Amino acid sequence: MTLSPSSQELDEIQDFAAGRRRATINDIARLARVSKKTVSRVINRSPFVKPETRERIEQVIAQTGYAPDPQARGLAFRRSFLIGLIYDNPTPQYVVNMQLGILDGLKDTGFELVVHPCDRSSPTLLADIRGFIERQRLAGVVLTPSVSEDERVAELLAELDCDYVRIASVELDTPERMIVSHDRQGAAAAGRHLAELGHRRVGFISGPPSFRSSHERRAGFEEALKAAGVTLDPKYVREGAYTFESGIACAEQLLALDPPPTAIFAGNDEMAAGVLQVALRSGLRSPQDISVVGFDDFQIASRLWPPLTTVRAPTRVTGRLAALKLLAFEDEHPPTAEETVPVLVVRQSSGPPQA
């Protein structure tokens, strides 16, 4: 590809070629009309440089006789071909599906995935994340709820000049750094479903309050019930932890009430499975005596008995989109916002209440 340098640039190139001056990486970037970061990618054989851009940079390097200093090169190109997943989610299947989705997006790119579980409540959270990024020299990071909702983490990544994508139920960052999961919309579908079936005494088991999704799912569920003329009575609301065990504990309390709810919406499938187990132990039939609805549509949902009505959140697709966003940063052409839309999947665990 032929360049059209100015007369001043031609003089500079001749000086470099004759050895009168020594070209630096900044000179190459300026003469090739690209960023220093893009020059580093070409030098380090990154696959994420457009062929025409690579050709232009290589032409300038050849014309100037530029030879990167090995030590300076190592300092300038600090990143590895590793993408990090940082999570604090207590649901194992969520983490597995997210990893599979990210790996789908990284396939055939030369990038690999490394994972870092964390505890958002830990006083060493930020130091631990900093150490993870610096040790691995990460090219980018995917943040999942609830750590994705922590502004301190986003600020740390910006300070470290580490690209990142946040997954959350609402928009928390610039569009190119966000994938919005719309949990409120999915929970509203669950609320409409139970109201249309005729349920009036409805229970709700939330996730932990540290997760924005817990509040979004309750809000969407409550709004849909209210639109149908149904009130979510606070006595039928319990706080869970997105775990099977917390689903059992909350269901035991709800089903012991007089009168008990005729339907329970659990904030995820793990807790919904706990509700079904308590109902079975109590001699209750589902959906005849108690309708149960979950959220996520993980594998467990279709393998329970009865198969679980739930809101399908496309976690694996979300992981793939997050990886593609990070790769777009590597190509210096970040895409626009990506959204995933949850949908209700009706199975045998929900039905009209008994008369």
N, C-alpha and C positions, 0 to 999 in steps of 0.2 A: 504494500500500500504506500503510495507516494505522499509525502508530507509537503506542505506549502509553507515552509518557515519564512519568517521575515528576514530582511538583510541583517539585522542585528543578531538574530538567532543563528544565521549561517556563519557569521563571524565567530560566535561562541563555539559552534560545533567544530569549526576549523581549529580554534585554539585548543579545544579538548583533544582533537585527533592528533595534533602536532605535539601534544604533551606540554604545552605552555601553561595549561591549567588542568587541574584534576576535577573531573565531574563528580558531583555528589548526587545522592538520591533525590534531593530537592531539585537539582538541575534537570534530572531526567523527567521528573513529574511535570515541571514547568514546560519543558520543550515538547513533551508528548501530550501536554494539555490534559493531564489526568491528576488524580490525587496521589499523594505519597503512599497511601495505603494500597492503591491499585498497583503501583510499581512494585511494592513489597510482595503482593500476591503473584505477580508475574515471575519475580526472582525466585520465589519459593514454590513455583509450579502449582499454584492453586487452580482447581478446575473452574473456579467461579470468576472468570474473566472472559468477556466476549472475544471471539477470535480476532475481530478487526482491531479491538483495543490492544490485545496482546501483540499483534503484528506491529502496531504503531510504536509501542514501547520498546519492543525488541529491535526495531529499526533505529530508534534513537540511541539505545545502548550500543549497538554496533557502530554507529557513526561517531560516537563520542569516545569509544573505547572504555566505557565505564566498567569497573570491576568492583563489586561490593566488598567491603571489608568484612571478613567472617565474623568478627566480634560485634561490629556494628549491626550486621545483618541479623544476628541472633537477638539483639536488643530491639531492633525495629520490628521484627516479626515475632511478636511475643505469643501469638495464639497457636494452639494446636488444632487438629481436626477433630475436636471433641465438642459435643453438645451436651450440656448438663440439664438434668431434670431435678428440680428442687421441690419437694412436696412434704406436707405434714398431714396428709389425708389418712384417716383411720380405716378406710375401706380398702382391703387388699385388692379386690377386683378392679376398683377404679384405677389404682396405680398400675396394675398389669395392663389394662386396656389402654391407658395413656402411653405406657412404654411401647406397646405394639403399634399404636398410631404414629408415634414419633419415628420409630424404626421404619414404618411404611414410607414416611416422607424423606428419610435419609437414604433410602435404598439406592445403590449404585452412584452415590455422590462422593464416597471416600470418607465421609464423616461417620463417627461412632457416637454411641450414647453412653453417658455415665450418670449414675443416679446419686442423689444425696437426700436421705430422709432427715427431717429436722423437727424441732419442737419450737413452735412459734412463741411459746411462753418462756423459753429458756433465756436467762440473762446473757448467755453467750451466743445467741442466735446470729447476730451480725458478724461477730468474729469468726464463727464457724463457717458461715457462707463465704466470707472473704477468703479464709484459708482454703476452702474447696476450690474456689475459682482460681486463685493464684497458684495452687499446687498443680492443678490440671491444665492451666493456661487455656481456659475455655474460650471457644469462639463465640459461644452464645448460650443462653439459658432459657428454659421453659419453666415458668412459675405456675403452679396450680393452687386452687383455693385450699386453705385460707392464707397461705404465705403470700400468694399473689395479691392479696388485699392489703398488705403491709407496705405503706409508703416508704418506710425506712429501708426496706429491701430494694425497692426500685431506685431510691436515691443512691444506695451503695453501688448498685450495678452501673449507674450512670457515672459515678465517681471513678469506678474501675475501668470505664470505657468498654464494658462488656454488653454486647447486644442482648436483648431479652424480649420475650413475649409473655404477656400476662393473660391467663384464662380466668374469667370471673363472670358472675351472673349479671353484672352491670358494667358500663364503660367507666374505667378508672384511669385511663391513660390516653395518649394520642392513638388514633385509629390504627396506625401501622404496628403498634405494640400490643394490640388487644385482640382477643377473641371473646366475644360476648356469648354466653350460653343461654340467656333468657329463661332462667329458672322460674321467674314469676309467671311467665306465659304457660309453662308446662304445668305448674301447680294449679293454675286457673282451670286448665282442662280437666284435672282431677276433681276439682270442686264442682264444675258444671255436670260432670258425669254422675256424681253421687246425688246432686240435687235433682237431676232429671230422672234418676231412678226412684225418687220419692223419699230420700232420707232427710230427716229433720234433726235427729239427735246424732251429731257427727263429732267424732273425736279426731284430734290431730296430735302427732308426735313429731316434735321439731328436732333438728340437729342442734349441735352446740352453738351458743350465742356468738362465739368467736368467728363463725363462718357467716359471711354475708348471705350465702345461699339459704341458710336457715331462715333468715328474716324475709328474703325474697319469696321463698316457697310459702311461708305462712301468709304473707301479704296477698299473693296471687290466689291462694286457696280461699282465704277469707273474703276477698273481693268478689270472687265468682259465686260463693254461697250467698253473699248479701244481695247480689244482682238477681238471684233466684228467690229472694225472700227468706233465706235461711240464715240464722244467727249462729256463729261459732261461740258457744258458751265457754267462758274461761275454765269452768270446772271440768270440761272435756279436753283440755289442753295439757300436755306434758312435755317436758324437755328431755330429749334423748341425747345420744352422743354419736350418732351415725354407726352404732355397733349393734350386733345381734343381741348381745346381753342387755343393752339399754332398751331395746325393743321389747324384750321379755318383761323387764321391770316396769316399764310404762304401761304395757298392755295389762299386766296384773292389776295395776291401780285403776285403769279405766274400766275394765270389765267387772271390777268389784263395786262400782258405783250403782246406786239405785235411783232411777233406772240407768242401765248401761247404755252407751252409744250403740246405734244399729250399724254404724260404719266407722272405720278408722282409716285416715290417710296418714301414712308414715312417711317421714321425710326422705327415706331411701329404702332400697330393697332389703338391706340387712335388717333394719328395724321391722319392716313389714313381715319378714320371715319369723322374727320373734313373736309378733302378734299372732300369726297363724299357729305357732306352736302352743302358745298359751290358750288359744281358743280350743285347740284339739284336746289339750289336757283338761280343760274345763267342761268337755262334753258338748261344745258348741260346734254347729255346722257352719261352714262358709261356702256359699254366701247366705244361706237361709237365715242363720241367726246373727251373723256378723259379716258385713262386707269389708274387705281389706284392699287398699290401694297403696302401691309403693311409688318409688321414683328412681330411675336409672335404667331399668330393663337390662340388668346384668344376666349372665347365664342362669343364675339361681332362680330368677323369676319364672322361667318356663319349666323348671325342674321340680318346683314345689308342688304339693297337692293341697288344695286345688292350684292350678297354675295361676300366677299372680297377675292381676290387672295392675299396670304400672305406667309411668311416664317414661318414654324412651329418650334418654339423653345420649346423643351420639359421641361418646367419650373417645372412641378410637379415631373417628373422623376428626374430632377436635385436636387430638395429638398430631395427626398428619398435617393439618392446617398450620399448627404452631411451628412444626419443623420447616414447612415450606416458607413461612414468614421469615424465619431465621436465615434460611438459605438466600432469600431475597435480599436481606441486609448484606450478606457476603457479596452479592452481585451489585450492591449499591443501588438497587431499584426496589425499595420496599413497597409491597402491595398495599392496597387499601384495606379497610376493616373487613374481617371475616366473621360471620355469625353462623351459629348452629341453632336449629329450631327444634325443641323437644316436642314430641307428639304422644298422645295417649294410646296405649295398646290394651285393648279390652280382652280379658281372659275370664276364667271361671270363678275368680275369687270375689267378684262384685255382682250384685243383683238387687232387686227391689226388697225393701224390708218386709217382714211378715206382718200381716194385718193385725 
